[in-house]
Amino acid sequence: MAAFQYIIKDVKGARSEGIIKANSLDEAVDKLTAEGNTVITVKTAAEGSFRGKMSLFDKLMLQIYKWRTGVGLKTLVFFTRQMATMFSAGLTIEKSISNLEKSEKNNKFRKVLVRIANDIKKGFSLSEALEEHPGIFNPLYVSLVKAGEVSGTLHTILDELAVYLEKLEDTKRKVSTAMTYPTFILCFLIIVAFCLFYFIIPMFAKVYADFDAELPIPTQIAIAIASWIGANVFYFFLIILGLVMTVFLIYLSDRGRFIMDNMVLHFPVIGGLMKNSILSKFARTFSILMTAGVPIMDTLELSQDVVQNAVVEKAVADARDMVKEGYTVAGALKRTGVFPATLLQLVATGEETGDMDRLLAKAAEFYEKLVDSVIDRLSSLIEPLLIVLMAAVVGTIVIVIYLPIFNLGLAISAGAK
């Protein structure tokens, strides 16, 4: 007898899942519906497993592939929303994609839509056609579409997926907006500091050299740095590029990414913003996957891929292993020590009532509101703080440059007395 993994809702509407043995899929469905249960999904227990161990080179190649083939989240949101609308209106998948392909302005994505339409004409399902383009459609997207196809609720899943992506895009936009101004100011500060060292300090160095004056140590250090940059400007930019590439490669490694992501989560103010954004994505993803009828183990694995933070990913992976050993989801998440009490309480209540998908959607809304409040506070605090930082850095460099003149003025003043 084969083993089949199932998700059902009983006569009271409570959701449950498990494994049942039967000779065939039809027999498994008959057994499950015999007591009045509503079957959400049934599949062979061997199906699943989305994650594989990748080498650093594989990760680099995958990243390059995503850069080369990927499209923006906004484009994907529009595609999903249009697909949901057309499919709900009664158009076939093939016709819907053909219509979208004709109106698509992004050349890269239009070519992808052409290939998807051709695959569907050859007899591929939508999920199979999407799976051929991992740079655009991640495992979460493909799995939700596949769940919709299996359960016969593809139009509903596409609509929920569109709402989900819109929420993600909105949260990402808010976080990006909050980070844009600080990033701009820091980049501008670096450019100003470089110009001072490359253009301004050498001019003062020539003047001081003509006077053959003994310079203060801070000024000597500044002139030495400026001289090195002036003589090795090519190597300077090469070193900067090398440092950026090194940090990028370290981030691709498991250990390096974990350390950097952990530092981000503990960074003042920004860490809280990022953590609330991650929890919002985790709860929203978990909710939509459970609503779509994806088994709990696959739900945890797919949610792990979405959070995009190594610390939280490890916590979800550990929780998944504990659930496999028999822990409840809430108990497993609690033992990781990463998830806050509010989320854990909602998960525990959801497990008891069989209403976890709705409660996690509420949790996602709660953390989205926290993101909004942090962004509001950042907007009022970050501008004066960055102005102070810029004034401190530029002011220090200027004072170091003029220090010999200040000393000369003091010496003249003392001599006059």
Sequence and secondary structure as in RCSB ss.txt:
>XXXX:A:sequence
MAAFQYIIKDVKGARSEGIIKANSLDEAVDKLTAEGNTVITVKTAAEGSFRGKMSLFDKLMLQIYKWRTGVGLKT
LVFFTRQMATMFSAGLTIEKSISNLEKSEKNNKFRKVLVRIANDIKKGFSLSEALEEHPGIFNPLYVSLVKAGEV
SGTLHTILDELAVYLEKLEDTKRKVSTAMTYPTFILCFLIIVAFCLFYFIIPMFAKVYADFDAELPIPTQIAIAI
ASWIGANVFYFFLIILGLVMTVFLIYLSDRGRFIMDNMVLHFPVIGGLMKNSILSKFARTFSILMTAGVPIMDTL
ELSQDVVQNAVVEKAVADARDMVKEGYTVAGALKRTGVFPATLLQLVATGEETGDMDRLLAKAAEFYEKLVDSVI
DRLSSLIEPLLIVLMAAVVGTIVIVIYLPIFNLGLAISAGAK
>XXXX:A:secstr
 EEEEEEEE TT  EEEEEEEESSHHHHHHHHHTTT EEEEEEETT         HHHHHHHHHHHHHH   HHH
HHHHHHHHHHHHHTT  HHHHHHHHHHH   HHHHHHHHHHHHHHHTT  HHHHHHT TTTS HHHHHHHHHHHH
HT HHHHHHHHHHHHHHHHHHHHHHHHHHHHHHHHHHHHHHHHHHIIIIIHHHHHHHHHHHT    HHHHHHHHH
HHHHHH HHHHHHHHHHHHHHHHHHHHSHHHHHHHHHHHHTSTTHHHHHHHHHHHHHHHHHHHHHHTT  HHHHH
HHHHHHS  HHHHHHHHHHHHHHHTT  HHHHHHHHT S HHHHHHHHHHHHHT HHHHHHHHHHHHHHHHHHHH
HHHHHHHHHHHHHHHHHHHHHHHHHHHHHHHHHHHHHHHHH 
